Amino acid sequence: MKLNTKLSLCLSLVIILVLTGYGYFHVLSRRDILIRKMKVEVRSIGQTLRVPLEKISIPKEMEYVQELIDAVEEYERTLGVVVYHGGKDLVFCSRSIGDAFEPYVEKIRKAMEENLSQESFEVYHKTPVFSYAFPLKDRRGRSIGGVCVLQHTSFMEEEIRKAKWSILLTLLILVGGIVTLILLMTKHWISTPISRLMQGIQELGKGNLDFQIDLQGKDEPSQLAQAFNQMASALKKAQEKIIREANTRLELEESLRRSEKLAIIGQLASGLAHEIGTPLNIISGRAELTMKKVKGQKEAQKNLEIILLQSEKISKIIRQLLGFVRKKPPEKRRLNLPALLETTLDFLDPQIRRQKIQLYKQVEAPLSLVMGDPDQLQQVFSNLIVNAIQSMPEGGELRLTVHMEQTSKKGLEDEQRAYLVVHIEDTGVGMDRETLENIFNPFFTTKDTGTGLGLMVSQGILQDHEGWIEAESEKGKGSSFKVYLPAIQEEVCHET
């Protein structure tokens, strides 16, 4: 069952109960009014009879008394009248009562004894009646008799029945109108907004983050719709951010794989250049020397020329291989260094978590932008952070701090300027002095699987960016690396 139906039923039930209670008490009130009206009417008839009956001599004016009784009986609501004279024990009654007057005479006698009127609802020959008995007094105030007036109550009951049907019809019309109004209101204010919210949730579940719910107003469903729209917009932005970060991570991963391959190729090329270059130079030199000694011997000279040509070809191949692994010139642009570090950390986050390393970051504002190649600088930070992670195989703490510093390169102390400093500290195994002095040398590594080119390449990249790197370490106490990159100098206007 839908919510608006449940709410409509509950409200309708409450309204029906309230209106039914109102109708019930209204009927009771109407009945009470009719009873009081009937009693007033009967008492009026009694008073009408009292005046003449107390002034005449009943035994002498018997015919007049009967005429009075018959006159009252003609009123359609009056069943009959009983008059009793106590001194002569005479009874006068209406024709409709006949001989069944004794109970009413007893009621008159009781009224005479108590000197009070007697009222009661009773049944006369299966007809509901209201009886009113009162004493008659002479001039001295002595009871001489009494009168009992019988009134039909069927007229009152008929009016009450009509009132019940009138109230019932009114209640049905009111209930029908109110229930219809409640259904329309709940449909407009509850059912329709909820249906739109459900549609929005379904669209959101299908991945449609562009869906917006159009509900205007200041009520709760409208506020909920606005919150839904804000949530959908936020989810869309988050999705776009995740996609961008995923693409960035893939690019970074590809860059790292490419850097690793280049490092391996570089190691191979350098090894080939070293191992093949020397024998090749000896071969070329010997061939040139021999050519001078075999002048005039065409066959020998031809063979020596072939040897020299092929040696040059081998040298060319080696130079091409070395040229392939040489880094390209940096493509510099304005960079937000903390954002670049965050991207690098996101890529390395699984490895950090896997080794249970506690990461602490601190960015000291304000910071300027730097000019740099994002791929190359990311390679630098990746190399340094990976080295720090690998130096803590049992876990530890990795601290990254970014701040501005006014300093200069070594040997250029007079040319101070603003630099962004990225400080990377770890609590790893550390390095002794000898290792620390050789970490930037090519092919120097303390790892079984290392190439010894990472820090050398990083140093070369920073040099191309007019920056540098500083390293400090102590065996068993971790290592510290500081990367310096020149900040973009913003123009400042000075008043003169």
C-alpha positions in Angstrom: 0.0 0.0 0.0 1.3 3.4 -1.0 2.2 6.0 1.6 -0.4 8.5 0.5 -3.1 5.8 0.6 -2.0 4.9 4.2 -1.9 8.5 5.2 -5.3 9.2 3.6 -6.9 6.2 5.4 -5.4 7.2 8.8 -6.6 10.8 8.4 -10.0 9.7 7.1 -10.4 7.3 10.0 -9.6 10.1 12.5 -12.0 12.5 10.8 -14.7 9.8 10.6 -14.3 9.1 14.3 -14.4 12.8 15.2 -17.4 13.5 13.0 -19.2 10.4 14.2 -18.6 11.5 17.8 -19.9 15.0 16.9 -23.0 13.5 15.2 -23.7 11.2 18.2 -23.5 14.0 20.7 -25.5 16.2 18.4 -28.3 13.6 18.2 -28.2 13.3 22.0 -28.4 17.1 22.3 -31.3 17.1 19.7 -33.1 14.4 21.7 -32.7 16.3 24.9 -34.0 19.5 23.3 -37.1 17.6 21.9 -37.8 16.0 25.3 -37.6 19.3 27.1 -39.8 20.8 24.4 -42.4 18.0 24.8 -42.3 18.4 28.6 -42.9 22.1 28.3 -45.8 21.4 25.9 -47.3 18.9 28.3 -46.9 21.2 31.3 -48.6 23.9 29.3 -51.6 21.7 28.6 -51.6 20.8 32.3 -51.5 24.5 33.3 -54.3 25.2 30.8 -56.4 22.5 32.6 -55.4 23.5 36.1 -56.8 27.0 36.1 -60.5 26.1 35.2 -60.5 22.8 37.2 -59.4 24.5 40.4 -62.0 27.3 40.1 -65.1 25.1 39.4 -66.9 22.6 41.5 -66.0 19.4 39.9 -69.0 17.4 41.2 -71.4 20.0 39.9 -69.7 20.7 36.6 -69.1 17.2 35.5 -70.2 17.9 31.9 -67.8 20.9 31.7 -65.0 18.8 33.0 -65.6 16.1 30.3 -65.8 18.8 27.6 -62.4 20.1 28.7 -60.9 16.7 28.6 -62.3 15.9 25.1 -61.1 19.3 23.9 -57.5 18.5 25.0 -57.8 15.0 23.5 -58.4 16.5 20.0 -54.8 17.7 19.9 -53.1 15.0 17.8 -50.1 14.6 20.1 -52.1 14.1 23.3 -53.2 10.6 24.0 -55.6 11.4 26.7 -56.3 13.1 30.1 -57.4 11.6 33.4 -59.0 13.9 36.1 -59.5 12.6 39.6 -61.6 14.2 42.4 -60.5 13.0 45.7 -63.5 14.1 47.8 -66.1 12.3 45.8 -63.7 9.7 44.4 -64.7 10.7 40.9 -62.6 9.8 37.8 -62.9 11.6 34.4 -60.9 10.3 31.4 -60.6 10.6 27.7 -62.4 8.2 25.4 -59.0 6.8 24.1 -58.1 5.7 27.6 -61.3 3.9 28.4 -61.3 1.8 31.5 -57.5 1.6 31.8 -57.2 4.6 34.0 -56.4 3.0 37.3 -52.5 3.3 37.0 -52.8 7.0 36.2 -55.2 7.5 39.2 -52.5 6.0 41.4 -50.0 8.4 39.9 -52.4 11.3 40.7 -52.8 10.1 44.3 -49.0 9.9 44.7 -48.7 13.5 43.4 -51.4 14.5 45.9 -49.6 12.8 48.8 -46.2 14.2 47.9 -47.7 17.5 46.7 -45.3 17.3 43.7 -45.9 16.7 40.0 -45.0 13.3 38.7 -43.4 12.7 35.3 -42.4 9.4 33.6 -41.9 7.7 30.3 -43.9 4.5 29.9 -45.9 2.3 27.5 -49.6 2.4 27.1 -51.0 -0.5 25.1 -47.6 -0.9 23.3 -47.5 2.8 22.6 -44.7 4.8 24.2 -46.1 7.8 26.1 -45.0 10.5 28.5 -47.3 11.0 31.5 -47.5 14.2 33.6 -49.5 14.1 36.8 -50.0 17.1 39.2 -52.4 17.8 42.1 -55.4 20.3 42.1 -55.9 22.5 45.1 -58.8 24.5 46.4 -58.7 28.1 47.6 -57.3 27.1 50.9 -54.4 25.2 49.3 -55.8 21.7 50.1 -55.4 18.9 47.6 -58.8 18.1 46.1 -57.7 16.0 43.2 -55.3 15.8 40.3 -54.8 15.6 36.6 -52.7 13.2 34.5 -51.9 14.2 30.9 -50.6 11.5 28.5 -48.6 12.6 25.5 -47.5 10.5 22.5 -43.7 10.3 22.2 -43.8 8.8 18.7 -43.8 12.4 17.3 -40.5 13.1 19.1 -39.0 9.8 18.0 -39.9 10.6 14.4 -38.2 14.0 14.7 -35.1 12.3 16.2 -35.0 9.7 13.4 -35.2 12.5 10.8 -32.4 14.4 12.7 -30.3 11.2 12.6 -30.7 10.7 8.9 -30.0 14.4 8.3 -26.8 14.3 10.4 -25.8 11.0 8.8 -26.2 12.5 5.3 -24.3 15.6 6.3 -21.5 13.4 7.8 -21.3 11.3 4.6 -21.0 14.4 2.5 -18.4 15.9 4.8 -16.4 12.7 5.0 -16.5 12.2 1.2 -15.4 15.7 0.5 -12.6 15.7 3.2 -11.3 12.3 2.1 -11.2 13.4 -1.6 -9.4 16.6 -0.5 -6.9 14.6 1.5 -6.3 12.3 -1.4 -5.6 15.2 -3.8 -3.4 17.0 -1.2 -1.4 13.9 -0.4 -1.0 13.1 -4.1 0.2 16.6 -4.8 2.4 17.1 -1.7 3.6 13.5 -0.9 2.9 10.9 -3.6 4.1 12.9 -6.6 7.3 14.1 -4.9 8.1 10.7 -3.6 7.5 9.2 -7.1 9.9 11.7 -8.6 12.5 10.9 -5.8 12.1 7.2 -6.6 12.6 7.9 -10.3 15.7 9.9 -9.4 17.1 7.1 -7.2 16.5 4.6 -10.0 18.2 6.8 -12.5 21.1 7.3 -10.1 21.3 3.5 -9.7 21.6 3.2 -13.5 24.5 5.6 -13.4 22.7 8.6 -14.8 24.3 11.3 -12.6 22.8 14.1 -14.8 19.3 13.5 -13.7 17.8 16.3 -11.7 14.4 16.4 -9.8 12.3 19.5 -10.5 10.5 20.3 -7.3 10.0 23.9 -6.3 9.1 24.9 -2.8 10.2 25.1 0.7 8.6 22.0 2.1 10.5 18.9 3.2 10.0 16.9 -0.1 11.3 19.9 -2.1 14.3 20.3 0.3 14.9 16.5 -0.1 14.8 16.9 -3.9 17.3 19.8 -3.7 19.6 17.7 -1.5 19.3 14.8 -4.0 20.2 17.2 -6.9 23.2 18.4 -4.9 24.2 14.8 -4.1 23.9 13.8 -7.8 26.1 16.8 -8.8 28.6 15.9 -6.1 28.7 12.3 -7.2 29.2 13.4 -10.8 32.1 15.6 -9.8 33.5 12.8 -7.7 33.1 10.4 -10.6 34.9 12.8 -13.0 37.6 13.3 -10.4 38.1 9.6 -10.0 38.2 9.1 -13.8 40.8 11.9 -14.0 42.8 10.4 -11.1 42.6 7.0 -12.7 43.8 8.3 -16.0 46.6 10.2 -14.2 47.5 7.1 -12.3 47.6 5.0 -15.5 49.8 7.7 -17.1 52.0 7.7 -14.1 52.2 3.9 -14.1 53.0 4.0 -17.8 55.6 6.7 -17.1 57.2 4.6 -14.3 57.2 1.5 -16.5 58.8 3.6 -19.3 61.3 5.0 -16.9 62.2 1.6 -15.7 62.6 0.3 -19.2 64.6 3.3 -20.2 66.8 2.7 -17.1 67.4 -0.9 -18.1 68.1 0.1 -21.7 70.3 2.9 -20.4 72.3 0.4 -18.3 72.5 -2.0 -21.3 73.5 0.9 -23.6 76.1 2.2 -21.2 77.5 -1.3 -20.7 77.6 -1.9 -24.4 79.3 1.4 -25.0 81.9 0.6 -22.3 82.5 -3.1 -23.2 82.3 -2.8 -27.0 83.6 0.7 -27.4 87.2 -0.1 -26.3 87.8 -3.2 -28.5 86.1 -1.4 -31.3 88.4 1.5 -31.1 91.4 -0.9 -31.1 90.1 -2.6 -34.2 89.5 0.7 -35.9 93.0 1.9 -35.0 94.7 -1.3 -36.1 92.8 -1.2 -39.4 93.9 2.3 -40.1 97.5 1.5 -39.2 97.4 -1.6 -41.4 96.0 0.4 -44.4 99.0 2.6 -44.3 101.3 -0.4 -44.6 99.5 -2.2 -47.4 99.3 0.6 -49.9 99.1 -0.7 -53.4 97.5 -4.0 -52.3 94.0 -3.4 -53.5 92.5 -6.6 -52.0 93.9 -5.9 -48.6 92.8 -2.3 -48.6 89.3 -3.2 -49.7 89.0 -5.6 -46.8 90.4 -3.0 -44.3 87.9 -0.4 -45.6 85.1 -2.9 -45.0 86.4 -3.4 -41.4 86.5 0.4 -40.8 83.0 0.9 -42.3 81.5 -1.8 -40.2 83.2 -0.5 -37.1 81.8 2.9 -37.7 78.4 1.3 -38.2 78.7 -0.4 -34.8 79.7 2.9 -33.2 76.7 4.6 -34.8 74.3 2.0 -33.5 75.7 2.5 -30.0 75.3 6.3 -30.3 71.7 5.8 -31.5 71.0 3.5 -28.6 72.4 6.1 -26.1 70.5 8.8 -27.8 67.3 6.8 -27.4 67.6 6.6 -23.6 68.6 10.2 -23.2 65.9 12.3 -21.5 64.0 14.7 -23.6 64.0 18.5 -22.8 61.4 19.3 -20.1 58.1 20.8 -21.3 57.6 23.4 -18.6 54.4 24.9 -17.4 52.9 26.3 -14.2 52.5 23.6 -11.6 50.9 23.3 -8.2 53.5 21.2 -6.4 51.3 19.9 -3.5 48.8 18.7 -6.0 51.5 16.9 -8.0 52.7 15.3 -4.8 49.2 14.2 -3.9 48.9 12.5 -7.3 52.2 10.7 -6.8 51.1 9.5 -3.3 47.8 8.3 -4.7 49.6 6.1 -7.1 51.9 4.7 -4.4 49.2 4.4 -1.8 48.7 0.6 -2.2 52.5 0.0 -1.6 52.5 2.4 1.4 49.5 0.6 3.0 50.9 -2.8 2.2 54.1 -2.1 4.2 52.1 -0.5 7.0 53.9 2.9 6.7 52.4 5.9 8.5 52.3 8.9 6.2 52.4 12.4 7.6 52.0 15.5 5.3 52.4 19.1 6.0 52.0 22.0 3.6 53.0 25.4 4.9 51.0 28.2 3.2 51.4 30.4 1.3 53.1 28.6 -1.6 53.9 29.9 -5.1 53.7 27.9 -8.3 56.7 26.4 -10.0 57.6 26.1 -13.7 58.2 22.5 -14.6 57.5 19.4 -16.6 54.9 17.4 -14.5 56.0 14.0 -15.9 59.7 14.5 -15.1 59.1 16.0 -11.7 56.7 13.2 -10.9 59.4 10.8 -11.8 61.7 12.5 -9.3 59.2 12.3 -6.5 58.3 8.8 -7.3 62.0 7.7 -7.2 62.5 9.4 -3.8 59.3 8.1 -2.2 59.8 4.5 -3.6 63.4 4.5 -2.2 62.0 5.7 1.2 59.3 2.9 1.1 61.8 0.2 0.2 64.1 1.4 3.0 61.3 0.5 5.5 60.5 -3.2 4.9 59.1 -3.6 8.4 57.1 -0.4 8.3 57.8 3.1 9.7 57.1 6.7 9.2 57.2 8.7 6.0 57.0 12.5 6.4 56.5 15.0 3.5 56.8 18.7 4.1 56.4 21.5 1.5 57.4 25.0 2.3 58.9 28.2 0.9 62.5 29.1 1.6 64.7 32.0 0.6 68.1 30.5 -0.4 70.6 30.0 -3.2 72.5 27.2 -4.9 75.8 26.2 -3.5 78.5 28.4 -4.9 76.0 31.2 -5.8 75.3 32.5 -2.3 74.9 36.1 -3.5 72.0 35.1 -5.8 69.3 34.3 -3.3 65.7 33.7 -4.4 62.5 32.0 -3.4 62.5 28.2 -3.7 59.8 25.6 -3.0 61.4 22.9 -0.8 60.0 19.4 -0.8 61.4 17.6 2.3 61.0 13.7 2.2 62.1 11.9 5.4 61.9 8.3 6.4 62.7 6.1 9.4 64.3 3.4 7.3 67.6 1.6 7.5 69.6 4.7 6.5 72.9 4.9 4.7 76.5 5.1 5.8 78.8 8.0 4.7 80.4 6.0 1.8 77.0 5.0 0.4 75.7 8.5 0.8 78.6 9.9 -1.2 77.9 7.6 -4.2 74.1 7.5 -4.5 74.1 9.9 -7.4 76.7 8.0 -9.4 75.4 6.0 -12.3 74.9 2.2 -11.8 75.6 2.6 -8.0 72.9 0.7 -6.1 72.5 -1.1 -2.8 69.6 -3.1 -4.1 69.8 -6.5 -5.7 67.4 -5.5 -8.4 68.3 -1.8 -8.8 69.8 -0.2 -11.8 71.6 2.6 -10.0 70.2 5.2 -12.4 67.1 6.5 -10.5 68.9 9.2 -8.4 71.2 10.1 -11.2 68.3 10.7 -13.5 66.4 12.6 -10.8 69.4 14.8 -10.2 69.7 15.5 -14.0 65.9 16.4 -14.2 66.3 18.9 -11.3 69.3 20.4 -12.9 67.2 21.0 -16.1 64.7 22.7 -13.8 67.3 25.0 -12.2 66.9 23.1 -9.0 68.9 20.6 -7.0 68.6 17.8 -4.4 70.3 17.4 -1.0 70.6 14.2 0.9 71.3 13.4 4.6 71.3 10.0 6.2 72.7 8.0 9.1 72.9 4.2 9.4 69.9 2.9 11.3 68.2 6.3 11.7 66.6 6.9 8.3 67.3 9.3 5.4 66.3 12.8 4.4 66.1 14.3 0.9 65.3 17.9 0.1 64.3 18.9 -3.4 64.7 22.6 -4.3 62.7 24.1 -7.2 62.6 27.8 -8.0 59.3 29.5 -7.3 57.6 31.7 -9.9 58.4 35.3 -9.0 55.2 37.3 -9.0 55.4 40.9 -10.0 55.1 43.3 -7.1 54.3 47.0 -7.6 56.2 49.4 -5.3 55.0 53.0 -4.6 57.5 55.7 -5.3 
